[in-house]
Amino acid sequence: MSLAFAWRTALSRPPSESERAILDRTLQRQLATYQQDKEAAKKLASVGDLPKAPGLDDTQLAAWTAVANVLLNLNETISN
């Protein structure tokens, strides 16, 4: 998945350059956080009704979950 695809899916438009940069920094920070705290990544990756698909990395899944949370909580996402 790409950040642009996630943005377009949530907001029905492409991100601006500044929005893309902010989202990329968010993803990089989340990756760094979960790489340092593998237990937190594993805990977040295990939430949900369905089991995690085999082969998915907990760190990546946790970081992308945090990015999805950011996207879904934007005022533009909620009010459109």
Distance bins in CASP14 RR format, pairs under 12 A and 6 or more apart:
PFRMAT RR
TARGET T0000
AUTHOR 0000-0000-0000
RMODE 2
METHOD distances of the structure
MODEL  1
1 7 0 0 0 0 0 1 0 0 0 0 0
1 8 0 0 0 0 0 1 0 0 0 0 0
1 9 0 0 0 0 1 0 0 0 0 0 0
1 10 0 0 0 0 0 1 0 0 0 0 0
1 27 0 0 0 0 0 1 0 0 0 0 0
1 56 0 0 0 0 0 1 0 0 0 0 0
1 60 0 0 0 0 1 0 0 0 0 0 0
1 61 0 0 0 0 0 1 0 0 0 0 0
1 63 0 0 0 0 0 1 0 0 0 0 0
1 64 1 0 0 1 0 0 0 0 0 0 0
1 65 0 0 0 0 0 1 0 0 0 0 0
1 67 0 0 0 0 1 0 0 0 0 0 0
1 68 0 0 0 0 1 0 0 0 0 0 0
1 71 0 0 0 0 0 1 0 0 0 0 0
2 8 0 0 0 0 1 0 0 0 0 0 0
2 9 0 0 0 0 0 1 0 0 0 0 0
2 14 0 0 0 0 0 1 0 0 0 0 0
2 15 0 0 0 0 0 1 0 0 0 0 0
2 20 0 0 0 0 1 0 0 0 0 0 0
2 23 0 0 0 0 0 1 0 0 0 0 0
2 24 0 0 0 0 0 1 0 0 0 0 0
2 27 0 0 0 0 0 1 0 0 0 0 0
2 64 0 0 0 0 0 1 0 0 0 0 0
2 67 0 0 0 0 0 1 0 0 0 0 0
3 9 0 0 0 0 0 1 0 0 0 0 0
3 10 0 0 0 0 0 1 0 0 0 0 0
3 11 0 0 0 0 0 1 0 0 0 0 0
3 14 0 0 0 0 0 1 0 0 0 0 0
3 15 1 0 0 1 0 0 0 0 0 0 0
3 19 0 0 0 0 1 0 0 0 0 0 0
3 20 1 0 0 1 0 0 0 0 0 0 0
3 21 0 0 0 0 1 0 0 0 0 0 0
3 22 0 0 0 0 1 0 0 0 0 0 0
3 23 1 0 1 0 0 0 0 0 0 0 0
3 24 1 0 0 1 0 0 0 0 0 0 0
3 25 0 0 0 0 0 1 0 0 0 0 0
3 26 0 0 0 0 1 0 0 0 0 0 0
3 27 1 0 0 1 0 0 0 0 0 0 0
3 28 0 0 0 0 0 1 0 0 0 0 0
3 30 0 0 0 0 0 1 0 0 0 0 0
3 63 0 0 0 0 0 1 0 0 0 0 0
3 64 0 0 0 0 1 0 0 0 0 0 0
3 67 1 0 0 1 0 0 0 0 0 0 0
3 68 0 0 0 0 0 1 0 0 0 0 0
3 70 0 0 0 0 0 1 0 0 0 0 0
3 71 0 0 0 0 1 0 0 0 0 0 0
4 10 0 0 0 0 0 1 0 0 0 0 0
4 11 0 0 0 0 0 1 0 0 0 0 0
4 13 0 0 0 0 0 1 0 0 0 0 0
4 14 1 0 0 1 0 0 0 0 0 0 0
4 15 1 0 0 1 0 0 0 0 0 0 0
4 16 0 0 0 0 0 1 0 0 0 0 0
4 17 0 0 0 0 0 1 0 0 0 0 0
4 19 0 0 0 0 1 0 0 0 0 0 0
4 20 1 0 0 1 0 0 0 0 0 0 0
4 21 0 0 0 0 0 1 0 0 0 0 0
4 23 0 0 0 0 1 0 0 0 0 0 0
4 24 0 0 0 0 0 1 0 0 0 0 0
4 27 0 0 0 0 0 1 0 0 0 0 0
4 71 0 0 0 0 0 1 0 0 0 0 0
5 11 0 0 0 0 0 1 0 0 0 0 0
5 14 0 0 0 0 1 0 0 0 0 0 0
5 15 0 0 0 0 0 1 0 0 0 0 0
5 20 0 0 0 0 0 1 0 0 0 0 0
5 23 0 0 0 0 0 1 0 0 0 0 0
5 64 0 0 0 0 0 1 0 0 0 0 0
5 67 0 0 0 0 0 1 0 0 0 0 0
5 68 0 0 0 0 0 1 0 0 0 0 0
5 71 0 0 0 0 0 1 0 0 0 0 0
6 14 0 0 0 0 0 1 0 0 0 0 0
6 15 0 0 0 0 1 0 0 0 0 0 0
6 19 0 0 0 0 0 1 0 0 0 0 0
6 20 0 0 0 0 0 1 0 0 0 0 0
6 23 1 0 0 1 0 0 0 0 0 0 0
6 24 0 0 0 0 0 1 0 0 0 0 0
6 26 0 0 0 0 0 1 0 0 0 0 0
6 27 0 0 0 0 1 0 0 0 0 0 0
6 63 0 0 0 0 0 1 0 0 0 0 0
6 64 1 0 0 1 0 0 0 0 0 0 0
6 65 0 0 0 0 0 1 0 0 0 0 0
6 66 0 0 0 0 0 1 0 0 0 0 0
6 67 1 0 0 1 0 0 0 0 0 0 0
6 68 1 0 0 1 0 0 0 0 0 0 0
6 69 0 0 0 0 0 1 0 0 0 0 0
6 70 0 0 0 0 1 0 0 0 0 0 0
6 71 1 0 0 1 0 0 0 0 0 0 0
6 72 0 0 0 0 1 0 0 0 0 0 0
6 74 0 0 0 0 0 1 0 0 0 0 0
6 77 0 0 0 0 0 1 0 0 0 0 0
7 13 1 0 0 1 0 0 0 0 0 0 0
7 14 1 0 0 1 0 0 0 0 0 0 0
7 15 1 0 1 0 0 0 0 0 0 0 0
7 16 0 0 0 0 1 0 0 0 0 0 0
7 19 1 0 0 1 0 0 0 0 0 0 0
7 20 1 0 0 1 0 0 0 0 0 0 0
7 21 0 0 0 0 0 1 0 0 0 0 0
7 22 0 0 0 0 0 1 0 0 0 0 0
7 23 1 0 0 1 0 0 0 0 0 0 0
7 24 0 0 0 0 0 1 0 0 0 0 0
7 26 0 0 0 0 0 1 0 0 0 0 0
7 27 0 0 0 0 0 1 0 0 0 0 0
7 67 0 0 0 0 1 0 0 0 0 0 0
7 68 0 0 0 0 0 1 0 0 0 0 0
7 70 0 0 0 0 0 1 0 0 0 0 0
7 71 1 0 0 1 0 0 0 0 0 0 0
7 72 0 0 0 0 0 1 0 0 0 0 0
7 74 0 0 0 0 1 0 0 0 0 0 0
7 76 0 0 0 0 0 1 0 0 0 0 0
7 77 0 0 0 0 1 0 0 0 0 0 0
8 14 1 0 1 0 0 0 0 0 0 0 0
8 15 1 0 0 1 0 0 0 0 0 0 0
8 19 0 0 0 0 0 1 0 0 0 0 0
8 20 0 0 0 0 0 1 0 0 0 0 0
8 23 0 0 0 0 0 1 0 0 0 0 0
8 71 0 0 0 0 0 1 0 0 0 0 0
8 77 0 0 0 0 0 1 0 0 0 0 0
9 15 0 0 0 0 0 1 0 0 0 0 0
9 67 0 0 0 0 0 1 0 0 0 0 0
9 68 0 0 0 0 1 0 0 0 0 0 0
9 71 0 0 0 0 1 0 0 0 0 0 0
9 72 0 0 0 0 0 1 0 0 0 0 0
9 77 0 0 0 0 0 1 0 0 0 0 0
10 19 0 0 0 0 0 1 0 0 0 0 0
10 23 0 0 0 0 0 1 0 0 0 0 0
10 67 0 0 0 0 0 1 0 0 0 0 0
10 68 1 0 0 1 0 0 0 0 0 0 0
10 69 0 0 0 0 0 1 0 0 0 0 0
10 70 0 0 0 0 1 0 0 0 0 0 0
10 71 1 0 1 0 0 0 0 0 0 0 0
10 72 1 0 0 1 0 0 0 0 0 0 0
10 73 0 0 0 0 1 0 0 0 0 0 0
10 74 1 0 0 1 0 0 0 0 0 0 0
10 76 0 0 0 0 1 0 0 0 0 0 0
10 77 1 0 1 0 0 0 0 0 0 0 0
10 78 0 0 0 0 0 1 0 0 0 0 0
10 80 0 0 0 0 1 0 0 0 0 0 0
11 19 0 0 0 0 1 0 0 0 0 0 0
11 20 0 0 0 0 0 1 0 0 0 0 0
11 23 0 0 0 0 0 1 0 0 0 0 0
11 70 0 0 0 0 0 1 0 0 0 0 0
11 71 1 0 0 1 0 0 0 0 0 0 0
11 72 0 0 0 0 0 1 0 0 0 0 0
11 74 1 0 0 1 0 0 0 0 0 0 0
11 75 0 0 0 0 0 1 0 0 0 0 0
11 76 1 0 1 0 0 0 0 0 0 0 0
11 77 1 0 0 1 0 0 0 0 0 0 0
11 78 0 0 0 0 0 1 0 0 0 0 0
11 79 0 0 0 0 0 1 0 0 0 0 0
11 80 1 0 0 1 0 0 0 0 0 0 0
12 71 0 0 0 0 0 1 0 0 0 0 0
12 76 0 0 0 0 1 0 0 0 0 0 0
12 77 0 0 0 0 1 0 0 0 0 0 0
12 80 1 0 0 1 0 0 0 0 0 0 0
13 19 0 0 0 0 1 0 0 0 0 0 0
13 20 0 0 0 0 0 1 0 0 0 0 0
13 74 0 0 0 0 0 1 0 0 0 0 0
13 76 0 0 0 0 1 0 0 0 0 0 0
13 77 0 0 0 0 0 1 0 0 0 0 0
13 80 0 0 0 0 1 0 0 0 0 0 0
14 20 0 0 0 0 1 0 0 0 0 0 0
14 23 0 0 0 0 0 1 0 0 0 0 0
15 21 0 0 0 0 1 0 0 0 0 0 0
15 22 0 0 0 0 1 0 0 0 0 0 0
15 23 1 0 0 1 0 0 0 0 0 0 0
15 24 0 0 0 0 1 0 0 0 0 0 0
15 26 0 0 0 0 0 1 0 0 0 0 0
15 67 0 0 0 0 0 1 0 0 0 0 0
15 70 0 0 0 0 0 1 0 0 0 0 0
15 71 0 0 0 0 1 0 0 0 0 0 0
15 74 0 0 0 0 0 1 0 0 0 0 0
15 76 0 0 0 0 0 1 0 0 0 0 0
16 22 0 0 0 0 1 0 0 0 0 0 0
16 23 0 0 0 0 0 1 0 0 0 0 0
16 76 0 0 0 0 0 1 0 0 0 0 0
17 23 0 0 0 0 0 1 0 0 0 0 0
17 24 0 0 0 0 0 1 0 0 0 0 0
18 24 0 0 0 0 0 1 0 0 0 0 0
18 25 0 0 0 0 0 1 0 0 0 0 0
19 25 0 0 0 0 0 1 0 0 0 0 0
19 26 0 0 0 0 0 1 0 0 0 0 0
19 70 0 0 0 0 0 1 0 0 0 0 0
19 71 0 0 0 0 0 1 0 0 0 0 0
19 74 0 0 0 0 1 0 0 0 0 0 0
19 76 0 0 0 0 1 0 0 0 0 0 0
20 26 0 0 0 0 0 1 0 0 0 0 0
20 27 0 0 0 0 0 1 0 0 0 0 0
21 27 0 0 0 0 0 1 0 0 0 0 0
21 28 0 0 0 0 0 1 0 0 0 0 0
22 28 0 0 0 0 0 1 0 0 0 0 0
22 29 0 0 0 0 0 1 0 0 0 0 0
22 67 0 0 0 0 0 1 0 0 0 0 0
22 70 0 0 0 0 1 0 0 0 0 0 0
22 71 0 0 0 0 0 1 0 0 0 0 0
22 74 0 0 0 0 0 1 0 0 0 0 0
23 29 0 0 0 0 0 1 0 0 0 0 0
23 30 0 0 0 0 0 1 0 0 0 0 0
23 63 0 0 0 0 0 1 0 0 0 0 0
23 64 0 0 0 0 0 1 0 0 0 0 0
23 66 0 0 0 0 0 1 0 0 0 0 0
23 67 1 0 0 1 0 0 0 0 0 0 0
23 68 0 0 0 0 0 1 0 0 0 0 0
23 69 0 0 0 0 0 1 0 0 0 0 0
23 70 1 0 0 1 0 0 0 0 0 0 0
23 71 1 0 0 1 0 0 0 0 0 0 0
23 74 0 0 0 0 0 1 0 0 0 0 0
24 30 0 0 0 0 0 1 0 0 0 0 0
24 31 0 0 0 0 0 1 0 0 0 0 0
24 63 0 0 0 0 0 1 0 0 0 0 0
24 67 0 0 0 0 1 0 0 0 0 0 0
24 70 0 0 0 0 0 1 0 0 0 0 0
25 31 0 0 0 0 0 1 0 0 0 0 0
25 32 0 0 0 0 0 1 0 0 0 0 0
25 67 0 0 0 0 0 1 0 0 0 0 0
25 70 0 0 0 0 0 1 0 0 0 0 0
26 32 0 0 0 0 0 1 0 0 0 0 0
26 33 0 0 0 0 0 1 0 0 0 0 0
26 63 0 0 0 0 1 0 0 0 0 0 0
26 64 0 0 0 0 0 1 0 0 0 0 0
26 65 0 0 0 0 0 1 0 0 0 0 0
26 66 1 0 0 1 0 0 0 0 0 0 0
26 67 1 0 1 0 0 0 0 0 0 0 0
26 68 0 0 0 0 0 1 0 0 0 0 0
26 69 0 0 0 0 1 0 0 0 0 0 0
26 70 1 0 1 0 0 0 0 0 0 0 0
26 71 0 0 0 0 1 0 0 0 0 0 0
26 73 0 0 0 0 0 1 0 0 0 0 0
26 74 0 0 0 0 0 1 0 0 0 0 0
27 33 0 0 0 0 0 1 0 0 0 0 0
27 34 0 0 0 0 0 1 0 0 0 0 0
27 59 0 0 0 0 0 1 0 0 0 0 0
27 60 0 0 0 0 1 0 0 0 0 0 0
27 62 0 0 0 0 0 1 0 0 0 0 0
27 63 1 0 1 0 0 0 0 0 0 0 0
27 64 1 0 0 1 0 0 0 0 0 0 0
27 65 0 0 0 0 0 1 0 0 0 0 0
27 66 0 0 0 0 1 0 0 0 0 0 0
27 67 1 0 1 0 0 0 0 0 0 0 0
27 68 0 0 0 0 0 1 0 0 0 0 0
27 69 0 0 0 0 0 1 0 0 0 0 0
27 70 0 0 0 0 1 0 0 0 0 0 0
27 71 0 0 0 0 0 1 0 0 0 0 0
28 34 0 0 0 0 0 1 0 0 0 0 0
28 35 0 0 0 0 0 1 0 0 0 0 0
28 63 0 0 0 0 1 0 0 0 0 0 0
28 64 0 0 0 0 0 1 0 0 0 0 0
28 66 0 0 0 0 0 1 0 0 0 0 0
28 67 0 0 0 0 0 1 0 0 0 0 0
29 35 0 0 0 0 0 1 0 0 0 0 0
29 36 0 0 0 0 0 1 0 0 0 0 0
29 63 0 0 0 0 1 0 0 0 0 0 0
29 66 0 0 0 0 1 0 0 0 0 0 0
29 67 0 0 0 0 1 0 0 0 0 0 0
29 70 0 0 0 0 0 1 0 0 0 0 0
30 36 0 0 0 0 0 1 0 0 0 0 0
30 37 0 0 0 0 0 1 0 0 0 0 0
30 40 0 0 0 0 0 1 0 0 0 0 0
30 41 0 0 0 0 1 0 0 0 0 0 0
30 44 0 0 0 0 0 1 0 0 0 0 0
30 59 0 0 0 0 1 0 0 0 0 0 0
30 60 0 0 0 0 1 0 0 0 0 0 0
30 61 0 0 0 0 0 1 0 0 0 0 0
30 62 1 0 0 1 0 0 0 0 0 0 0
30 63 1 1 0 0 0 0 0 0 0 0 0
30 64 0 0 0 0 1 0 0 0 0 0 0
30 65 0 0 0 0 1 0 0 0 0 0 0
30 66 1 0 1 0 0 0 0 0 0 0 0
30 67 1 0 0 1 0 0 0 0 0 0 0
30 68 0 0 0 0 0 1 0 0 0 0 0
30 69 0 0 0 0 1 0 0 0 0 0 0
30 70 0 0 0 0 1 0 0 0 0 0 0
31 37 0 0 0 0 0 1 0 0 0 0 0
31 41 0 0 0 0 1 0 0 0 0 0 0
31 57 0 0 0 0 0 1 0 0 0 0 0
31 58 0 0 0 0 0 1 0 0 0 0 0
31 59 1 0 0 1 0 0 0 0 0 0 0
31 60 1 0 0 1 0 0 0 0 0 0 0
31 61 0 0 0 0 0 1 0 0 0 0 0
31 62 0 0 0 0 1 0 0 0 0 0 0
31 63 1 0 1 0 0 0 0 0 0 0 0
31 64 0 0 0 0 1 0 0 0 0 0 0
31 65 0 0 0 0 0 1 0 0 0 0 0
31 66 0 0 0 0 1 0 0 0 0 0 0
31 67 0 0 0 0 1 0 0 0 0 0 0
32 41 0 0 0 0 0 1 0 0 0 0 0
32 59 0 0 0 0 1 0 0 0 0 0 0
32 62 0 0 0 0 0 1 0 0 0 0 0
32 63 0 0 0 0 1 0 0 0 0 0 0
32 66 0 0 0 0 0 1 0 0 0 0 0
33 39 0 0 0 0 0 1 0 0 0 0 0
33 40 1 0 0 1 0 0 0 0 0 0 0
33 41 0 0 0 0 1 0 0 0 0 0 0
33 44 0 0 0 0 0 1 0 0 0 0 0
33 59 0 0 0 0 1 0 0 0 0 0 0
33 62 0 0 0 0 1 0 0 0 0 0 0
33 63 1 0 0 1 0 0 0 0 0 0 0
33 65 0 0 0 0 0 1 0 0 0 0 0
33 66 0 0 0 0 1 0 0 0 0 0 0
34 40 1 0 0 1 0 0 0 0 0 0 0
34 41 1 1 0 0 0 0 0 0 0 0 0
34 42 0 0 0 0 1 0 0 0 0 0 0
34 43 0 0 0 0 0 1 0 0 0 0 0
34 44 1 0 0 1 0 0 0 0 0 0 0
34 45 0 0 0 0 1 0 0 0 0 0 0
34 57 0 0 0 0 1 0 0 0 0 0 0
34 58 1 0 0 1 0 0 0 0 0 0 0
34 59 1 0 1 0 0 0 0 0 0 0 0
34 60 0 0 0 0 1 0 0 0 0 0 0
34 61 0 0 0 0 1 0 0 0 0 0 0
34 62 1 0 1 0 0 0 0 0 0 0 0
34 63 1 0 1 0 0 0 0 0 0 0 0
34 64 0 0 0 0 1 0 0 0 0 0 0
34 65 0 0 0 0 1 0 0 0 0 0 0
34 66 0 0 0 0 1 0 0 0 0 0 0
34 67 0 0 0 0 0 1 0 0 0 0 0
35 41 1 0 0 1 0 0 0 0 0 0 0
35 57 0 0 0 0 0 1 0 0 0 0 0
35 58 0 0 0 0 0 1 0 0 0 0 0
35 59 1 0 1 0 0 0 0 0 0 0 0
35 60 0 0 0 0 1 0 0 0 0 0 0
35 62 0 0 0 0 1 0 0 0 0 0 0
35 63 0 0 0 0 1 0 0 0 0 0 0
36 59 0 0 0 0 1 0 0 0 0 0 0
36 62 0 0 0 0 0 1 0 0 0 0 0
36 63 0 0 0 0 0 1 0 0 0 0 0
37 43 0 0 0 0 1 0 0 0 0 0 0
37 44 0 0 0 0 1 0 0 0 0 0 0
37 58 0 0 0 0 0 1 0 0 0 0 0
37 59 0 0 0 0 1 0 0 0 0 0 0
37 62 0 0 0 0 1 0 0 0 0 0 0
37 63 0 0 0 0 0 1 0 0 0 0 0
38 44 0 0 0 0 0 1 0 0 0 0 0
38 45 0 0 0 0 0 1 0 0 0 0 0
38 57 0 0 0 0 0 1 0 0 0 0 0
38 58 1 0 0 1 0 0 0 0 0 0 0
38 59 1 0 0 1 0 0 0 0 0 0 0
38 60 0 0 0 0 0 1 0 0 0 0 0
38 61 0 0 0 0 0 1 0 0 0 0 0
38 62 0 0 0 0 1 0 0 0 0 0 0
39 45 0 0 0 0 0 1 0 0 0 0 0
39 46 0 0 0 0 0 1 0 0 0 0 0
39 58 0 0 0 0 1 0 0 0 0 0 0
39 59 0 0 0 0 0 1 0 0 0 0 0
39 62 0 0 0 0 0 1 0 0 0 0 0
40 46 0 0 0 0 0 1 0 0 0 0 0
40 47 0 0 0 0 0 1 0 0 0 0 0
40 58 0 0 0 0 1 0 0 0 0 0 0
40 59 0 0 0 0 1 0 0 0 0 0 0
40 61 0 0 0 0 0 1 0 0 0 0 0
40 62 1 0 0 1 0 0 0 0 0 0 0
40 63 0 0 0 0 0 1 0 0 0 0 0
40 65 0 0 0 0 0 1 0 0 0 0 0
40 66 0 0 0 0 0 1 0 0 0 0 0
41 47 0 0 0 0 0 1 0 0 0 0 0
41 52 0 0 0 0 0 1 0 0 0 0 0
41 56 0 0 0 0 0 1 0 0 0 0 0
41 57 0 0 0 0 1 0 0 0 0 0 0
41 58 1 0 1 0 0 0 0 0 0 0 0
41 59 1 0 1 0 0 0 0 0 0 0 0
41 60 0 0 0 0 1 0 0 0 0 0 0
41 61 1 0 0 1 0 0 0 0 0 0 0
41 62 1 1 0 0 0 0 0 0 0 0 0
41 63 1 0 0 1 0 0 0 0 0 0 0
41 64 0 0 0 0 0 1 0 0 0 0 0
41 65 0 0 0 0 1 0 0 0 0 0 0
41 66 0 0 0 0 0 1 0 0 0 0 0
42 52 0 0 0 0 1 0 0 0 0 0 0
42 56 0 0 0 0 0 1 0 0 0 0 0
42 57 0 0 0 0 0 1 0 0 0 0 0
42 58 1 0 1 0 0 0 0 0 0 0 0
42 59 0 0 0 0 1 0 0 0 0 0 0
42 61 0 0 0 0 1 0 0 0 0 0 0
42 62 1 0 0 1 0 0 0 0 0 0 0
43 52 0 0 0 0 0 1 0 0 0 0 0
43 58 0 0 0 0 1 0 0 0 0 0 0
43 59 0 0 0 0 0 1 0 0 0 0 0
43 61 0 0 0 0 0 1 0 0 0 0 0
43 62 0 0 0 0 1 0 0 0 0 0 0
43 65 0 0 0 0 0 1 0 0 0 0 0
44 52 0 0 0 0 0 1 0 0 0 0 0
44 58 1 0 0 1 0 0 0 0 0 0 0
44 59 0 0 0 0 1 0 0 0 0 0 0
44 60 0 0 0 0 0 1 0 0 0 0 0
44 61 1 0 0 1 0 0 0 0 0 0 0
44 62 1 0 1 0 0 0 0 0 0 0 0
44 63 0 0 0 0 1 0 0 0 0 0 0
44 64 0 0 0 0 0 1 0 0 0 0 0
44 65 1 0 1 0 0 0 0 0 0 0 0
44 66 1 0 0 1 0 0 0 0 0 0 0
44 68 0 0 0 0 0 1 0 0 0 0 0
44 69 0 0 0 0 0 1 0 0 0 0 0
45 51 0 0 0 0 0 1 0 0 0 0 0
45 52 1 0 1 0 0 0 0 0 0 0 0
45 53 0 0 0 0 0 1 0 0 0 0 0
45 55 0 0 0 0 0 1 0 0 0 0 0
45 56 1 0 0 1 0 0 0 0 0 0 0
45 57 0 0 0 0 1 0 0 0 0 0 0
45 58 1 0 1 0 0 0 0 0 0 0 0
45 59 0 0 0 0 1 0 0 0 0 0 0
45 60 0 0 0 0 1 0 0 0 0 0 0
45 61 1 0 1 0 0 0 0 0 0 0 0
45 62 1 0 1 0 0 0 0 0 0 0 0
45 63 0 0 0 0 1 0 0 0 0 0 0
45 64 0 0 0 0 1 0 0 0 0 0 0
45 65 1 0 0 1 0 0 0 0 0 0 0
45 66 0 0 0 0 0 1 0 0 0 0 0
46 52 1 0 0 1 0 0 0 0 0 0 0
46 56 0 0 0 0 0 1 0 0 0 0 0
46 58 0 0 0 0 1 0 0 0 0 0 0
46 61 0 0 0 0 1 0 0 0 0 0 0
46 62 0 0 0 0 1 0 0 0 0 0 0
46 65 0 0 0 0 0 1 0 0 0 0 0
47 58 0 0 0 0 0 1 0 0 0 0 0
47 61 0 0 0 0 0 1 0 0 0 0 0
47 62 0 0 0 0 1 0 0 0 0 0 0
47 65 0 0 0 0 1 0 0 0 0 0 0
47 69 0 0 0 0 0 1 0 0 0 0 0
48 61 0 0 0 0 0 1 0 0 0 0 0
48 65 0 0 0 0 0 1 0 0 0 0 0
50 56 0 0 0 0 0 1 0 0 0 0 0
52 58 1 0 0 1 0 0 0 0 0 0 0
52 60 0 0 0 0 0 1 0 0 0 0 0
52 61 1 0 0 1 0 0 0 0 0 0 0
52 62 0 0 0 0 0 1 0 0 0 0 0
52 65 0 0 0 0 0 1 0 0 0 0 0
53 60 0 0 0 0 0 1 0 0 0 0 0
53 61 0 0 0 0 1 0 0 0 0 0 0
55 61 0 0 0 0 1 0 0 0 0 0 0
56 62 0 0 0 0 0 1 0 0 0 0 0
56 63 0 0 0 0 0 1 0 0 0 0 0
56 64 0 0 0 0 1 0 0 0 0 0 0
56 65 0 0 0 0 0 1 0 0 0 0 0
57 63 0 0 0 0 1 0 0 0 0 0 0
57 64 0 0 0 0 1 0 0 0 0 0 0
58 64 0 0 0 0 0 1 0 0 0 0 0
58 65 0 0 0 0 0 1 0 0 0 0 0
59 65 0 0 0 0 0 1 0 0 0 0 0
59 66 0 0 0 0 0 1 0 0 0 0 0
60 66 0 0 0 0 0 1 0 0 0 0 0
60 67 0 0 0 0 0 1 0 0 0 0 0
61 67 0 0 0 0 0 1 0 0 0 0 0
61 68 0 0 0 0 0 1 0 0 0 0 0
62 68 0 0 0 0 0 1 0 0 0 0 0
62 69 0 0 0 0 0 1 0 0 0 0 0
63 69 0 0 0 0 0 1 0 0 0 0 0
63 70 0 0 0 0 0 1 0 0 0 0 0
64 70 0 0 0 0 0 1 0 0 0 0 0
64 71 0 0 0 0 0 1 0 0 0 0 0
65 71 0 0 0 0 0 1 0 0 0 0 0
65 72 0 0 0 0 0 1 0 0 0 0 0
66 72 0 0 0 0 0 1 0 0 0 0 0
66 73 0 0 0 0 0 1 0 0 0 0 0
67 73 0 0 0 0 0 1 0 0 0 0 0
67 74 0 0 0 0 0 1 0 0 0 0 0
68 74 0 0 0 0 0 1 0 0 0 0 0
68 77 0 0 0 0 0 1 0 0 0 0 0
69 77 0 0 0 0 0 1 0 0 0 0 0
70 76 0 0 0 0 0 1 0 0 0 0 0
70 77 0 0 0 0 1 0 0 0 0 0 0
71 77 1 0 0 1 0 0 0 0 0 0 0
71 78 0 0 0 0 0 1 0 0 0 0 0
72 78 0 0 0 0 1 0 0 0 0 0 0
72 80 0 0 0 0 0 1 0 0 0 0 0
73 79 0 0 0 0 0 1 0 0 0 0 0
74 80 0 0 0 0 1 0 0 0 0 0 0
END
